[in-house]
Amino acid sequence: MTTLAMTIGGNPVNGKDSFAILNPSTGETVGHAPKATLAQLDDAVAAAEAAFQGWSKKSDEELAAACGAVTEKIGAHAEELALLLTAEQGKPLNGLGSRWELGGAQAWAGYTSGLSLPMKVLQDNNEGRVEMHRKPVGVVASITPWNFPVMIAIWHILPALRTGNTVIIKPSPMTPLSTLRLVELMNEVLPAGVVNVVTSDDKTGDNIGAAMSAHPGIRKVVFTGSCATGQKIMMSAAETMKRLKLEMGGNDAGIVLPDVDPAKIAEGLFWGGFINNGQTCAAMKRLYVHEDVYDDVCGALVDFARNIPVGDGMDEGSILGPIQNQAQFDKVQRLVEAGKTKGRVLMGGEPGEGLFYPPTIIADLNNGDPLVDEEQFGPALPIIKYSDLDAVIETANDNPAGLGGSVWSKDVEKAKEIAGRMQCGSVWINKHGAIQPNAPFGGVKSSGIGVEFGEEGLAEYTDIQVVFS
């Protein structure tokens, strides 16, 4: 049983009460997290504001070194954090699970530590000198989801620190333990108040998330989660004119051209749709396959999927685990049941014990069917047959989301031409969802505002100041 405190101003702080954290694989309580009060949020903001005075004045080299120390701390405690993550999130230790997530978090932290945004000289002539400086915005609020708790925390926190900001993070109430421990570890190598964490169950007591987005002491909110919550944050942040980075839902389309070798793309298609059990914003959630290869692609995908072990995340042999929580399980089940009335179930389709749901593939669906139109965020993939390329591009774009997409073809140049016509922030050729720390990532349409990663993502944590002399 793990019981952890919040960290505010470098000190452990308990809440007025606590809430239980359940293991999705077993339903057992694995720990407790504190319920923060609004007064404790104010304390965290005050601590972050005080720390900002010194942190923002550090040199670029000092900030890089501090972020490097955080990176080393993550690496030193990777196995501890992976075990905690699996206990509360359910994802397996192996495969593309918790150990993989911790490795990714360390790699992202290391890459971000090495980035920089130096002053730019825009003009230097007999008419004068014009310099553009990047300045930290101040206190940054990070609100993270339950699907990649550690990785996304790093995506939010490290660029904020690297640019001289201080942070208050609120993790999902489903998976707060790994974040509480992560911030404890960060505070072993950072000045007090630079990174703070508050937790809340979002059901009883004070609404900490809503208070963060409206708090006058917070200058920026970075959020990863649902479109509905992102919209609420945007409205709540308006009065204080906060800077926003919102990475919200996706309903990514994959388009398979008729020249593919179905057996060669089956593995990529599967992991494009089922990475983290489909609980990934940029997972492939709709697959459009040309009629000439439709049956063969369906068959090859099912053949690969049948060999993926599903089980308790703590079992070293598991590659996929359970759905993380009951509400998400119920949504997946609802969408699959609707899909079964219109389409053909190729595999899965029936819930397992507890929160386990088998990888499910349903063919012969179309736009307008709930499993196609709605983001399932779980282990269920609809397959849609098409014959006309121009029509399928229009169909793939016919969705309010615009996070990612993919094109599958032997002709890479043809695939790139199709990619340019897709309405989404990222397009992959012959793979899906392969984000990396040097490439900006963000959505269009309802999928969000701003980008993460690389220099462009780092700049999101700064304001521009132009100096004329």
Secondary structure, DSSP 8 states (H G I E B T S, - for coil): -EE--EEETTEEE--SEEEEEE-TTT--EEEEEEE--HHHHHHHHHHHHHHHHHHTTS-HHHHHHHHHHHHHHHHHTHHHHHHHHHHHH---SSSSSHHHHHHHHHHHHHHHHT-----EEEEEETTEEEEEEEEE-SEEEEE--SSSHHHHHHHHHHHHHHTT-EEEEE--TTS-HHHHHHHHHHTTTS-TTSEEE----SSSS--HHHHHHH-TT--EEEEES-HHHHHHHHHHHGGGT-EEEEE----EEEEE-TT--HHHHHHHHHHHHHGGGG--TTSEEEEEEETTTHHHHHHHHHHHHTT--B--TTSTT-SB---SSHHHHHHHHHHHHHHHHHSEEEE--S--STT----EEEES--TTSHHHHS---SSEEEEEEES-HHHHHHHHH-SS--SEEEEE-S-HHHHHHHHTTS-SSEEEESSS----TTS-B--SGGGEES-BSHHHHHHTTEEEEEEE-
